[in-house]
Amino acid sequence: MEDIDQILNKVTGLPVWLVQFLEKWVKKLPKVKTEIEKQTESMIRRLKPSVKPYEGKFNSYSILPLNGLDQEEILSEIKKITE
């Protein structure tokens, strides 16, 4: 298989619309699609600890709770996080 630099050099001279079309078409190929998904999952796994450093240590909410939390409970959580 050709080196990626050689491929990029060939694509550089093509019209933008053609490159965009080819990119969409290539992404639909099963092997390419699988590789993209694999690399995406790998990046997410590496980034997750820095994006969510408190995951599993404290309560988290994807939506607002139906009943609001008590002020003391909120302050207690904040205090635990900052310790």
Phi and psi restraints in degrees (range 20) as a CNS / XPLOR table:
assign (resid 1 and name C) (resid 2 and name N)
       (resid 2 and name CA) (resid 2 and name C) 1.0 -67.5 20.0 2
assign (resid 2 and name N) (resid 2 and name CA)
       (resid 2 and name C) (resid 3 and name N) 1.0 151.6 20.0 2
assign (resid 2 and name C) (resid 3 and name N)
       (resid 3 and name CA) (resid 3 and name C) 1.0 -66.4 20.0 2
assign (resid 3 and name N) (resid 3 and name CA)
       (resid 3 and name C) (resid 4 and name N) 1.0 144.5 20.0 2
assign (resid 3 and name C) (resid 4 and name N)
       (resid 4 and name CA) (resid 4 and name C) 1.0 -58.8 20.0 2
assign (resid 4 and name N) (resid 4 and name CA)
       (resid 4 and name C) (resid 5 and name N) 1.0 -34.8 20.0 2
assign (resid 4 and name C) (resid 5 and name N)
       (resid 5 and name CA) (resid 5 and name C) 1.0 -64.1 20.0 2
assign (resid 5 and name N) (resid 5 and name CA)
       (resid 5 and name C) (resid 6 and name N) 1.0 -38.8 20.0 2
assign (resid 5 and name C) (resid 6 and name N)
       (resid 6 and name CA) (resid 6 and name C) 1.0 -65.6 20.0 2
assign (resid 6 and name N) (resid 6 and name CA)
       (resid 6 and name C) (resid 7 and name N) 1.0 -40.9 20.0 2
assign (resid 6 and name C) (resid 7 and name N)
       (resid 7 and name CA) (resid 7 and name C) 1.0 -63.7 20.0 2
assign (resid 7 and name N) (resid 7 and name CA)
       (resid 7 and name C) (resid 8 and name N) 1.0 -45.5 20.0 2
assign (resid 7 and name C) (resid 8 and name N)
       (resid 8 and name CA) (resid 8 and name C) 1.0 -62.3 20.0 2
assign (resid 8 and name N) (resid 8 and name CA)
       (resid 8 and name C) (resid 9 and name N) 1.0 -38.1 20.0 2
assign (resid 8 and name C) (resid 9 and name N)
       (resid 9 and name CA) (resid 9 and name C) 1.0 -62.6 20.0 2
assign (resid 9 and name N) (resid 9 and name CA)
       (resid 9 and name C) (resid 10 and name N) 1.0 -38.6 20.0 2
assign (resid 9 and name C) (resid 10 and name N)
       (resid 10 and name CA) (resid 10 and name C) 1.0 -70.2 20.0 2
assign (resid 10 and name N) (resid 10 and name CA)
       (resid 10 and name C) (resid 11 and name N) 1.0 -37.7 20.0 2
assign (resid 10 and name C) (resid 11 and name N)
       (resid 11 and name CA) (resid 11 and name C) 1.0 -73.4 20.0 2
assign (resid 11 and name N) (resid 11 and name CA)
       (resid 11 and name C) (resid 12 and name N) 1.0 -28.9 20.0 2
assign (resid 11 and name C) (resid 12 and name N)
       (resid 12 and name CA) (resid 12 and name C) 1.0 -55.9 20.0 2
assign (resid 12 and name N) (resid 12 and name CA)
       (resid 12 and name C) (resid 13 and name N) 1.0 -36.4 20.0 2
assign (resid 12 and name C) (resid 13 and name N)
       (resid 13 and name CA) (resid 13 and name C) 1.0 -81.9 20.0 2
assign (resid 13 and name N) (resid 13 and name CA)
       (resid 13 and name C) (resid 14 and name N) 1.0 -8.2 20.0 2
assign (resid 13 and name C) (resid 14 and name N)
       (resid 14 and name CA) (resid 14 and name C) 1.0 -80.2 20.0 2
assign (resid 14 and name N) (resid 14 and name CA)
       (resid 14 and name C) (resid 15 and name N) 1.0 154.5 20.0 2
assign (resid 14 and name C) (resid 15 and name N)
       (resid 15 and name CA) (resid 15 and name C) 1.0 -62.1 20.0 2
assign (resid 15 and name N) (resid 15 and name CA)
       (resid 15 and name C) (resid 16 and name N) 1.0 146.9 20.0 2
assign (resid 15 and name C) (resid 16 and name N)
       (resid 16 and name CA) (resid 16 and name C) 1.0 -56.9 20.0 2
assign (resid 16 and name N) (resid 16 and name CA)
       (resid 16 and name C) (resid 17 and name N) 1.0 -43.8 20.0 2
assign (resid 16 and name C) (resid 17 and name N)
       (resid 17 and name CA) (resid 17 and name C) 1.0 -61.1 20.0 2
assign (resid 17 and name N) (resid 17 and name CA)
       (resid 17 and name C) (resid 18 and name N) 1.0 -35.0 20.0 2
assign (resid 17 and name C) (resid 18 and name N)
       (resid 18 and name CA) (resid 18 and name C) 1.0 -71.8 20.0 2
assign (resid 18 and name N) (resid 18 and name CA)
       (resid 18 and name C) (resid 19 and name N) 1.0 -40.7 20.0 2
assign (resid 18 and name C) (resid 19 and name N)
       (resid 19 and name CA) (resid 19 and name C) 1.0 -62.5 20.0 2
assign (resid 19 and name N) (resid 19 and name CA)
       (resid 19 and name C) (resid 20 and name N) 1.0 -43.0 20.0 2
assign (resid 19 and name C) (resid 20 and name N)
       (resid 20 and name CA) (resid 20 and name C) 1.0 -63.0 20.0 2
assign (resid 20 and name N) (resid 20 and name CA)
       (resid 20 and name C) (resid 21 and name N) 1.0 -41.8 20.0 2
assign (resid 20 and name C) (resid 21 and name N)
       (resid 21 and name CA) (resid 21 and name C) 1.0 -62.1 20.0 2
assign (resid 21 and name N) (resid 21 and name CA)
       (resid 21 and name C) (resid 22 and name N) 1.0 -47.7 20.0 2
assign (resid 21 and name C) (resid 22 and name N)
       (resid 22 and name CA) (resid 22 and name C) 1.0 -62.3 20.0 2
assign (resid 22 and name N) (resid 22 and name CA)
       (resid 22 and name C) (resid 23 and name N) 1.0 -39.0 20.0 2
assign (resid 22 and name C) (resid 23 and name N)
       (resid 23 and name CA) (resid 23 and name C) 1.0 -61.8 20.0 2
assign (resid 23 and name N) (resid 23 and name CA)
       (resid 23 and name C) (resid 24 and name N) 1.0 -46.5 20.0 2
assign (resid 23 and name C) (resid 24 and name N)
       (resid 24 and name CA) (resid 24 and name C) 1.0 -62.3 20.0 2
assign (resid 24 and name N) (resid 24 and name CA)
       (resid 24 and name C) (resid 25 and name N) 1.0 -40.3 20.0 2
assign (resid 24 and name C) (resid 25 and name N)
       (resid 25 and name CA) (resid 25 and name C) 1.0 -67.2 20.0 2
assign (resid 25 and name N) (resid 25 and name CA)
       (resid 25 and name C) (resid 26 and name N) 1.0 -45.5 20.0 2
assign (resid 25 and name C) (resid 26 and name N)
       (resid 26 and name CA) (resid 26 and name C) 1.0 -64.6 20.0 2
assign (resid 26 and name N) (resid 26 and name CA)
       (resid 26 and name C) (resid 27 and name N) 1.0 -37.8 20.0 2
assign (resid 26 and name C) (resid 27 and name N)
       (resid 27 and name CA) (resid 27 and name C) 1.0 -63.1 20.0 2
assign (resid 27 and name N) (resid 27 and name CA)
       (resid 27 and name C) (resid 28 and name N) 1.0 -20.3 20.0 2
assign (resid 27 and name C) (resid 28 and name N)
       (resid 28 and name CA) (resid 28 and name C) 1.0 -84.5 20.0 2
assign (resid 28 and name N) (resid 28 and name CA)
       (resid 28 and name C) (resid 29 and name N) 1.0 -12.7 20.0 2
assign (resid 28 and name C) (resid 29 and name N)
       (resid 29 and name CA) (resid 29 and name C) 1.0 -66.1 20.0 2
assign (resid 29 and name N) (resid 29 and name CA)
       (resid 29 and name C) (resid 30 and name N) 1.0 133.5 20.0 2
assign (resid 29 and name C) (resid 30 and name N)
       (resid 30 and name CA) (resid 30 and name C) 1.0 -52.5 20.0 2
assign (resid 30 and name N) (resid 30 and name CA)
       (resid 30 and name C) (resid 31 and name N) 1.0 -46.1 20.0 2
assign (resid 30 and name C) (resid 31 and name N)
       (resid 31 and name CA) (resid 31 and name C) 1.0 -65.8 20.0 2
assign (resid 31 and name N) (resid 31 and name CA)
       (resid 31 and name C) (resid 32 and name N) 1.0 -40.6 20.0 2
assign (resid 31 and name C) (resid 32 and name N)
       (resid 32 and name CA) (resid 32 and name C) 1.0 -67.6 20.0 2
assign (resid 32 and name N) (resid 32 and name CA)
       (resid 32 and name C) (resid 33 and name N) 1.0 -44.3 20.0 2
assign (resid 32 and name C) (resid 33 and name N)
       (resid 33 and name CA) (resid 33 and name C) 1.0 -60.1 20.0 2
assign (resid 33 and name N) (resid 33 and name CA)
       (resid 33 and name C) (resid 34 and name N) 1.0 -43.9 20.0 2
assign (resid 33 and name C) (resid 34 and name N)
       (resid 34 and name CA) (resid 34 and name C) 1.0 -62.5 20.0 2
assign (resid 34 and name N) (resid 34 and name CA)
       (resid 34 and name C) (resid 35 and name N) 1.0 -43.0 20.0 2
assign (resid 34 and name C) (resid 35 and name N)
       (resid 35 and name CA) (resid 35 and name C) 1.0 -65.8 20.0 2
assign (resid 35 and name N) (resid 35 and name CA)
       (resid 35 and name C) (resid 36 and name N) 1.0 -40.8 20.0 2
assign (resid 35 and name C) (resid 36 and name N)
       (resid 36 and name CA) (resid 36 and name C) 1.0 -61.8 20.0 2
assign (resid 36 and name N) (resid 36 and name CA)
       (resid 36 and name C) (resid 37 and name N) 1.0 -45.8 20.0 2
assign (resid 36 and name C) (resid 37 and name N)
       (resid 37 and name CA) (resid 37 and name C) 1.0 -62.2 20.0 2
assign (resid 37 and name N) (resid 37 and name CA)
       (resid 37 and name C) (resid 38 and name N) 1.0 -42.2 20.0 2
assign (resid 37 and name C) (resid 38 and name N)
       (resid 38 and name CA) (resid 38 and name C) 1.0 -62.3 20.0 2
assign (resid 38 and name N) (resid 38 and name CA)
       (resid 38 and name C) (resid 39 and name N) 1.0 -45.4 20.0 2
assign (resid 38 and name C) (resid 39 and name N)
       (resid 39 and name CA) (resid 39 and name C) 1.0 -69.1 20.0 2
assign (resid 39 and name N) (resid 39 and name CA)
       (resid 39 and name C) (resid 40 and name N) 1.0 -36.2 20.0 2
assign (resid 39 and name C) (resid 40 and name N)
       (resid 40 and name CA) (resid 40 and name C) 1.0 -63.6 20.0 2
assign (resid 40 and name N) (resid 40 and name CA)
       (resid 40 and name C) (resid 41 and name N) 1.0 -46.7 20.0 2
assign (resid 40 and name C) (resid 41 and name N)
       (resid 41 and name CA) (resid 41 and name C) 1.0 -61.1 20.0 2
assign (resid 41 and name N) (resid 41 and name CA)
       (resid 41 and name C) (resid 42 and name N) 1.0 -39.5 20.0 2
assign (resid 41 and name C) (resid 42 and name N)
       (resid 42 and name CA) (resid 42 and name C) 1.0 -63.2 20.0 2
assign (resid 42 and name N) (resid 42 and name CA)
       (resid 42 and name C) (resid 43 and name N) 1.0 -43.8 20.0 2
assign (resid 42 and name C) (resid 43 and name N)
       (resid 43 and name CA) (resid 43 and name C) 1.0 -63.5 20.0 2
assign (resid 43 and name N) (resid 43 and name CA)
       (resid 43 and name C) (resid 44 and name N) 1.0 -42.1 20.0 2
assign (resid 43 and name C) (resid 44 and name N)
       (resid 44 and name CA) (resid 44 and name C) 1.0 -62.3 20.0 2
assign (resid 44 and name N) (resid 44 and name CA)
       (resid 44 and name C) (resid 45 and name N) 1.0 -44.1 20.0 2
assign (resid 44 and name C) (resid 45 and name N)
       (resid 45 and name CA) (resid 45 and name C) 1.0 -60.9 20.0 2
assign (resid 45 and name N) (resid 45 and name CA)
       (resid 45 and name C) (resid 46 and name N) 1.0 -40.0 20.0 2
assign (resid 45 and name C) (resid 46 and name N)
       (resid 46 and name CA) (resid 46 and name C) 1.0 -71.2 20.0 2
assign (resid 46 and name N) (resid 46 and name CA)
       (resid 46 and name C) (resid 47 and name N) 1.0 -36.3 20.0 2
assign (resid 46 and name C) (resid 47 and name N)
       (resid 47 and name CA) (resid 47 and name C) 1.0 -83.3 20.0 2
assign (resid 47 and name N) (resid 47 and name CA)
       (resid 47 and name C) (resid 48 and name N) 1.0 -26.5 20.0 2
assign (resid 47 and name C) (resid 48 and name N)
       (resid 48 and name CA) (resid 48 and name C) 1.0 -53.4 20.0 2
assign (resid 48 and name N) (resid 48 and name CA)
       (resid 48 and name C) (resid 49 and name N) 1.0 -45.4 20.0 2
assign (resid 48 and name C) (resid 49 and name N)
       (resid 49 and name CA) (resid 49 and name C) 1.0 -60.3 20.0 2
assign (resid 49 and name N) (resid 49 and name CA)
       (resid 49 and name C) (resid 50 and name N) 1.0 -33.9 20.0 2
assign (resid 49 and name C) (resid 50 and name N)
       (resid 50 and name CA) (resid 50 and name C) 1.0 -80.6 20.0 2
assign (resid 50 and name N) (resid 50 and name CA)
       (resid 50 and name C) (resid 51 and name N) 1.0 -27.1 20.0 2
assign (resid 50 and name C) (resid 51 and name N)
       (resid 51 and name CA) (resid 51 and name C) 1.0 -82.4 20.0 2
assign (resid 51 and name N) (resid 51 and name CA)
       (resid 51 and name C) (resid 52 and name N) 1.0 -34.9 20.0 2
assign (resid 51 and name C) (resid 52 and name N)
       (resid 52 and name CA) (resid 52 and name C) 1.0 -126.9 20.0 2
assign (resid 52 and name N) (resid 52 and name CA)
       (resid 52 and name C) (resid 53 and name N) 1.0 70.4 20.0 2
assign (resid 52 and name C) (resid 53 and name N)
       (resid 53 and name CA) (resid 53 and name C) 1.0 -67.8 20.0 2
assign (resid 53 and name N) (resid 53 and name CA)
       (resid 53 and name C) (resid 54 and name N) 1.0 -20.2 20.0 2
assign (resid 53 and name C) (resid 54 and name N)
       (resid 54 and name CA) (resid 54 and name C) 1.0 -101.6 20.0 2
assign (resid 54 and name N) (resid 54 and name CA)
       (resid 54 and name C) (resid 55 and name N) 1.0 9.1 20.0 2
assign (resid 54 and name C) (resid 55 and name N)
       (resid 55 and name CA) (resid 55 and name C) 1.0 -58.6 20.0 2
assign (resid 55 and name N) (resid 55 and name CA)
       (resid 55 and name C) (resid 56 and name N) 1.0 129.0 20.0 2
assign (resid 55 and name C) (resid 56 and name N)
       (resid 56 and name CA) (resid 56 and name C) 1.0 85.8 20.0 2
assign (resid 56 and name N) (resid 56 and name CA)
       (resid 56 and name C) (resid 57 and name N) 1.0 -14.0 20.0 2
assign (resid 56 and name C) (resid 57 and name N)
       (resid 57 and name CA) (resid 57 and name C) 1.0 -94.6 20.0 2
assign (resid 57 and name N) (resid 57 and name CA)
       (resid 57 and name C) (resid 58 and name N) 1.0 -29.3 20.0 2
assign (resid 57 and name C) (resid 58 and name N)
       (resid 58 and name CA) (resid 58 and name C) 1.0 -136.0 20.0 2
assign (resid 58 and name N) (resid 58 and name CA)
       (resid 58 and name C) (resid 59 and name N) 1.0 163.6 20.0 2
assign (resid 58 and name C) (resid 59 and name N)
       (resid 59 and name CA) (resid 59 and name C) 1.0 -64.2 20.0 2
assign (resid 59 and name N) (resid 59 and name CA)
       (resid 59 and name C) (resid 60 and name N) 1.0 142.4 20.0 2
assign (resid 59 and name C) (resid 60 and name N)
       (resid 60 and name CA) (resid 60 and name C) 1.0 -132.8 20.0 2
assign (resid 60 and name N) (resid 60 and name CA)
       (resid 60 and name C) (resid 61 and name N) 1.0 151.7 20.0 2
assign (resid 60 and name C) (resid 61 and name N)
       (resid 61 and name CA) (resid 61 and name C) 1.0 -131.4 20.0 2
assign (resid 61 and name N) (resid 61 and name CA)
       (resid 61 and name C) (resid 62 and name N) 1.0 125.1 20.0 2
assign (resid 61 and name C) (resid 62 and name N)
       (resid 62 and name CA) (resid 62 and name C) 1.0 -84.3 20.0 2
assign (resid 62 and name N) (resid 62 and name CA)
       (resid 62 and name C) (resid 63 and name N) 1.0 -20.4 20.0 2
assign (resid 62 and name C) (resid 63 and name N)
       (resid 63 and name CA) (resid 63 and name C) 1.0 -137.2 20.0 2
assign (resid 63 and name N) (resid 63 and name CA)
       (resid 63 and name C) (resid 64 and name N) 1.0 162.4 20.0 2
assign (resid 63 and name C) (resid 64 and name N)
       (resid 64 and name CA) (resid 64 and name C) 1.0 -65.6 20.0 2
assign (resid 64 and name N) (resid 64 and name CA)
       (resid 64 and name C) (resid 65 and name N) 1.0 138.2 20.0 2
assign (resid 64 and name C) (resid 65 and name N)
       (resid 65 and name CA) (resid 65 and name C) 1.0 -65.5 20.0 2
assign (resid 65 and name N) (resid 65 and name CA)
       (resid 65 and name C) (resid 66 and name N) 1.0 149.7 20.0 2
assign (resid 65 and name C) (resid 66 and name N)
       (resid 66 and name CA) (resid 66 and name C) 1.0 -60.2 20.0 2
assign (resid 66 and name N) (resid 66 and name CA)
       (resid 66 and name C) (resid 67 and name N) 1.0 -43.3 20.0 2
assign (resid 66 and name C) (resid 67 and name N)
       (resid 67 and name CA) (resid 67 and name C) 1.0 -105.9 20.0 2
assign (resid 67 and name N) (resid 67 and name CA)
       (resid 67 and name C) (resid 68 and name N) 1.0 131.4 20.0 2
assign (resid 67 and name C) (resid 68 and name N)
       (resid 68 and name CA) (resid 68 and name C) 1.0 -62.3 20.0 2
assign (resid 68 and name N) (resid 68 and name CA)
       (resid 68 and name C) (resid 69 and name N) 1.0 156.1 20.0 2
assign (resid 68 and name C) (resid 69 and name N)
       (resid 69 and name CA) (resid 69 and name C) 1.0 -84.9 20.0 2
assign (resid 69 and name N) (resid 69 and name CA)
       (resid 69 and name C) (resid 70 and name N) 1.0 150.3 20.0 2
assign (resid 69 and name C) (resid 70 and name N)
       (resid 70 and name CA) (resid 70 and name C) 1.0 -66.9 20.0 2
assign (resid 70 and name N) (resid 70 and name CA)
       (resid 70 and name C) (resid 71 and name N) 1.0 144.4 20.0 2
assign (resid 70 and name C) (resid 71 and name N)
       (resid 71 and name CA) (resid 71 and name C) 1.0 -58.1 20.0 2
assign (resid 71 and name N) (resid 71 and name CA)
       (resid 71 and name C) (resid 72 and name N) 1.0 -41.3 20.0 2
assign (resid 71 and name C) (resid 72 and name N)
       (resid 72 and name CA) (resid 72 and name C) 1.0 -63.2 20.0 2
assign (resid 72 and name N) (resid 72 and name CA)
       (resid 72 and name C) (resid 73 and name N) 1.0 -38.2 20.0 2
assign (resid 72 and name C) (resid 73 and name N)
       (resid 73 and name CA) (resid 73 and name C) 1.0 -64.0 20.0 2
assign (resid 73 and name N) (resid 73 and name CA)
       (resid 73 and name C) (resid 74 and name N) 1.0 -42.2 20.0 2
assign (resid 73 and name C) (resid 74 and name N)
       (resid 74 and name CA) (resid 74 and name C) 1.0 -64.0 20.0 2
assign (resid 74 and name N) (resid 74 and name CA)
       (resid 74 and name C) (resid 75 and name N) 1.0 -46.8 20.0 2
assign (resid 74 and name C) (resid 75 and name N)
       (resid 75 and name CA) (resid 75 and name C) 1.0 -63.1 20.0 2
assign (resid 75 and name N) (resid 75 and name CA)
       (resid 75 and name C) (resid 76 and name N) 1.0 -37.2 20.0 2
assign (resid 75 and name C) (resid 76 and name N)
       (resid 76 and name CA) (resid 76 and name C) 1.0 -63.3 20.0 2
assign (resid 76 and name N) (resid 76 and name CA)
       (resid 76 and name C) (resid 77 and name N) 1.0 -44.1 20.0 2
assign (resid 76 and name C) (resid 77 and name N)
       (resid 77 and name CA) (resid 77 and name C) 1.0 -60.6 20.0 2
assign (resid 77 and name N) (resid 77 and name CA)
       (resid 77 and name C) (resid 78 and name N) 1.0 -45.4 20.0 2
assign (resid 77 and name C) (resid 78 and name N)
       (resid 78 and name CA) (resid 78 and name C) 1.0 -61.4 20.0 2
assign (resid 78 and name N) (resid 78 and name CA)
       (resid 78 and name C) (resid 79 and name N) 1.0 -41.8 20.0 2
assign (resid 78 and name C) (resid 79 and name N)
       (resid 79 and name CA) (resid 79 and name C) 1.0 -63.1 20.0 2
assign (resid 79 and name N) (resid 79 and name CA)
       (resid 79 and name C) (resid 80 and name N) 1.0 -42.4 20.0 2
assign (resid 79 and name C) (resid 80 and name N)
       (resid 80 and name CA) (resid 80 and name C) 1.0 -63.4 20.0 2
assign (resid 80 and name N) (resid 80 and name CA)
       (resid 80 and name C) (resid 81 and name N) 1.0 -40.2 20.0 2
assign (resid 80 and name C) (resid 81 and name N)
       (resid 81 and name CA) (resid 81 and name C) 1.0 -65.5 20.0 2
assign (resid 81 and name N) (resid 81 and name CA)
       (resid 81 and name C) (resid 82 and name N) 1.0 -38.3 20.0 2
assign (resid 81 and name C) (resid 82 and name N)
       (resid 82 and name CA) (resid 82 and name C) 1.0 -84.0 20.0 2
assign (resid 82 and name N) (resid 82 and name CA)
       (resid 82 and name C) (resid 83 and name N) 1.0 -6.6 20.0 2
